[in-house]
Amino acid sequence: MEEFGDWLRGELKKRGWQNVDLAHEANISDAQISRVVSGTRGAGPDFCVAIARGLGIDPVTVFRRAGLLPSADGEDEEPSFADLTSVMQQLTPENREDVIAYAIWRRSQQIER
């Protein structure tokens, strides 16, 4: 399993973010993020909750990545339904409808192949 700092760096890269962007979204200092990403500081529970909020993903995912919770049996490292649920809860009703319509369209494309 990859190190937490590497995973967090990858999450930032996926979003085109810098530490300061996540710091703003998570309401923590970019210095805290830098220390965790570099491995000079561990990720504690409060940090993980803030990071989950900032990234818009399920806190359990972050806790597992940080090694604070064991991985669930058979769970892979891909985003989970809990992550999707967490993101959907943060969207407006109109944007939720858009996401659902997109998911239905993607499924139809998969069936056609």
C-alpha positions as CSV (number, residue, x, y, z in Angstrom):
1,M,0.0,0.0,0.0
2,E,1.3,3.4,-0.8
3,E,2.4,5.9,1.8
4,F,-0.3,8.4,2.9
5,G,1.8,11.4,1.8
6,D,2.1,9.9,-1.7
7,W,-1.6,9.2,-1.8
8,L,-2.4,12.8,-0.7
9,R,0.0,14.2,-3.3
10,G,-1.8,12.1,-5.9
11,E,-5.2,13.4,-4.8
12,L,-3.9,17.0,-5.2
13,K,-2.5,16.3,-8.6
14,K,-5.8,14.8,-9.8
15,R,-7.5,18.0,-8.9
16,G,-4.7,20.3,-10.2
17,W,-4.4,21.6,-6.6
18,Q,-1.4,22.8,-4.6
19,N,-1.2,22.3,-0.8
20,V,-2.6,25.8,-0.3
21,D,-5.8,24.9,-2.3
22,L,-6.5,21.9,0.0
23,A,-5.6,24.0,3.0
24,H,-8.3,26.5,2.0
25,E,-10.9,23.8,1.4
26,A,-10.0,21.9,4.6
27,N,-9.6,25.0,6.8
28,I,-6.2,24.0,8.0
29,S,-2.7,25.4,7.3
30,D,-0.8,24.5,4.2
31,A,2.2,23.9,6.6
32,Q,0.3,21.1,8.2
33,I,-0.3,19.5,4.8
34,S,3.3,20.0,3.8
35,R,4.5,18.2,6.9
36,V,2.2,15.2,6.4
37,V,3.0,15.0,2.6
38,S,6.7,15.1,3.3
39,G,6.4,12.5,6.1
40,T,7.7,14.6,8.9
41,R,4.3,14.5,10.6
42,G,1.8,11.8,10.9
43,A,-1.9,12.2,10.0
44,G,-4.1,12.3,13.1
45,P,-7.8,12.0,13.3
46,D,-8.6,15.7,13.1
47,F,-6.3,16.1,10.2
48,C,-8.0,13.2,8.3
49,V,-11.5,14.6,9.0
50,A,-10.4,18.0,7.6
51,I,-8.7,16.5,4.6
52,A,-11.8,14.4,3.8
53,R,-13.9,17.5,4.0
54,G,-11.5,19.4,1.8
55,L,-11.3,16.7,-0.8
56,G,-15.1,16.0,-0.6
57,I,-14.6,12.3,0.1
58,D,-15.7,9.9,2.8
59,P,-13.6,10.3,6.0
60,V,-13.3,6.5,6.3
61,T,-11.3,6.5,3.1
62,V,-8.9,9.0,4.4
63,F,-8.6,7.2,7.8
64,R,-7.8,3.9,6.0
65,R,-5.2,5.6,3.7
66,A,-3.6,7.1,6.8
67,G,-3.5,3.7,8.5
68,L,-5.8,4.8,11.3
69,L,-8.4,2.2,10.2
70,P,-7.8,-1.2,8.7
71,S,-8.8,-1.8,5.1
72,A,-12.1,-3.6,4.7
73,D,-11.9,-7.2,3.4
74,G,-11.9,-7.2,-0.3
75,E,-11.8,-3.4,-0.6
76,D,-9.6,-2.1,-3.3
77,E,-8.0,1.4,-3.5
78,E,-10.6,2.8,-5.9
79,P,-13.1,5.4,-4.9
80,S,-16.0,3.8,-3.0
81,F,-19.8,4.4,-3.0
82,A,-19.2,6.1,0.3
83,D,-17.0,8.6,-1.5
84,L,-19.7,9.2,-4.1
85,T,-22.3,9.6,-1.5
86,S,-20.2,12.1,0.4
87,V,-19.7,14.2,-2.8
88,M,-23.3,13.9,-3.8
89,Q,-24.4,15.3,-0.4
90,Q,-22.4,18.4,-1.1
91,L,-24.0,19.1,-4.4
92,T,-27.1,21.1,-5.1
93,P,-30.2,19.1,-6.2
94,E,-29.8,20.3,-9.8
95,N,-26.1,19.2,-9.8
96,R,-27.1,15.8,-8.3
97,E,-29.5,15.3,-11.2
98,D,-26.7,16.1,-13.6
99,V,-24.4,13.5,-12.0
100,I,-27.2,10.9,-12.1
101,A,-27.9,11.6,-15.8
102,Y,-24.2,11.3,-16.6
103,A,-23.9,8.0,-14.7
104,I,-26.9,6.6,-16.6
105,W,-25.3,7.8,-19.9
106,R,-21.9,6.2,-19.0
107,R,-23.7,2.9,-18.2
108,S,-25.5,3.0,-21.5
109,Q,-22.1,3.5,-23.3
110,Q,-20.6,0.5,-21.4
111,I,-23.5,-1.7,-22.4
112,E,-23.2,-0.7,-26.1
113,R,-19.6,-1.9,-26.3
